[in-house]
């Protein structure tokens, strides 16, 4: 599907995303043609994820987790940090999608993506289930 089709997606893309009862049991192939609904969920990342993404150096987190958070916040990569768990929340775009989701609805950091993304839907709000919905552009497109 090309980018032109994605521009016709309704603005309320994530409406009902929080209704876990509407999620479907995951099966291989569900991602084909999906609108990346899972990429509209909050993404928690570890310091290890930040290093893999090239956003932090190995010892930066150990030296000062708060300093690393402030750096990533200033770069608008993260929106929050929980010291107790050591988890960063990846900043979301104004439409609620992950900051790493491209205009083509594909992950721009797929090979380096955070562990939580690698393990979805094995883990997440409803393990084993997916919020996948398909999009079919109107015939006039």
C-alpha positions in Angstrom: 0.0 0.0 0.0 1.5 3.4 -0.9 1.6 6.5 1.3 -1.2 8.1 -0.6 -3.6 5.4 0.7 -2.4 5.9 4.2 -3.2 9.6 4.0 -6.9 8.7 3.7 -7.0 6.8 7.0 -9.5 8.4 9.4 -8.0 10.7 12.1 -9.4 8.5 14.9 -7.1 5.7 14.0 -6.8 4.4 17.5 -10.4 4.6 18.5 -11.3 1.5 20.5 -7.6 0.5 20.8 -8.1 0.4 24.6 -11.0 -2.1 24.3 -9.0 -5.3 24.8 -12.1 -7.3 24.2 -12.0 -6.3 20.6 -8.5 -7.6 20.1 -8.1 -10.7 18.0 -6.1 -13.8 18.8 -2.7 -13.3 17.1 -1.8 -15.5 14.1 1.0 -15.2 11.6 0.3 -13.0 8.7 -2.0 -10.6 10.7 0.6 -7.8 10.2 0.1 -7.8 6.4 -2.1 -4.9 5.5 -2.5 -3.8 9.1 -2.4 -0.2 10.1 0.2 -0.7 12.8 -2.2 -0.4 15.7 0.3 -2.0 18.1 2.6 1.0 17.3 0.0 3.3 18.9 0.4 1.7 22.3 2.9 3.2 24.7 6.4 1.7 24.1 8.6 1.1 27.2 12.3 0.8 26.5 15.2 -0.2 28.6 18.7 1.4 28.7 19.9 -1.6 26.7 17.3 -0.7 24.1 18.6 2.9 24.0 22.1 1.6 23.4 20.9 -0.8 20.6 19.0 2.2 19.0 22.3 4.2 19.1 20.7 6.8 21.4 23.0 6.2 24.4 26.5 4.9 25.1 27.1 1.8 27.1 28.0 3.5 30.4 25.7 6.5 30.2 22.8 4.9 32.1 25.1 3.5 34.8 26.7 6.8 35.3 23.5 8.8 35.6 20.1 7.5 34.6 18.6 11.0 35.2 21.1 12.7 33.0 20.4 10.2 30.2 16.7 10.8 30.6 17.2 14.5 30.4 19.3 14.1 27.2 16.7 11.9 25.6 13.9 14.1 26.7 15.6 17.2 25.1 16.0 15.2 21.9 12.3 14.4 22.1 13.0 10.6 21.9 11.3 9.8 25.2 8.5 11.3 27.2 9.0 9.8 30.6 11.3 7.7 32.8 10.5 5.6 35.8 13.6 5.3 38.0 12.2 2.4 40.0 11.7 0.2 36.9 14.4 1.8 34.8 12.0 2.1 31.9 11.8 5.0 29.4 8.6 5.7 27.5 9.2 6.4 23.8 7.7 9.7 22.8 4.6 9.5 20.7 3.7 11.7 17.7 0.7 14.0 17.8 -1.5 11.2 16.3 -0.5 8.8 19.2 1.8 6.7 17.1 5.3 5.7 18.1 8.0 8.2 17.3 9.8 5.6 15.2 6.8 4.8 13.0 7.3 6.0 9.5 4.8 7.7 7.1 4.4 4.3 5.4 3.2 2.8 8.7 6.5 0.8 9.0 9.0 0.9 11.8 12.0 3.0 10.9 14.2 1.2 13.4 12.9 -2.3 12.9 16.3 -4.1 13.1 17.1 -2.2 16.4 13.6 -1.9 17.8 13.0 -2.1 21.6 12.6 -5.5 23.2 8.9 -5.0 24.0 8.2 -4.5 20.3 10.2 -7.6 19.4 8.1 -9.7 21.8 4.7 -8.2 20.9 2.1 -9.8 21.1 3.7 -12.4 23.4 3.7 -9.6 25.9 1.5 -6.5 26.1 -1.9 -5.4 27.4 -3.5 -8.7 26.3 -0.8 -11.3 25.7 -1.4 -13.5 22.6 -3.9 -11.0 21.2 -3.5 -8.2 18.6 -5.4 -5.0 17.9 -4.9 -5.5 14.2 -7.4 -4.0 11.8 -7.2 -3.8 8.1 -7.5 -0.8 5.9 -9.0 -0.9 2.4 -8.9 2.3 0.5 -12.1 3.4 -1.2 -12.4 2.2 -4.9 -11.9 5.8 -6.1 -8.3 5.9 -4.8 
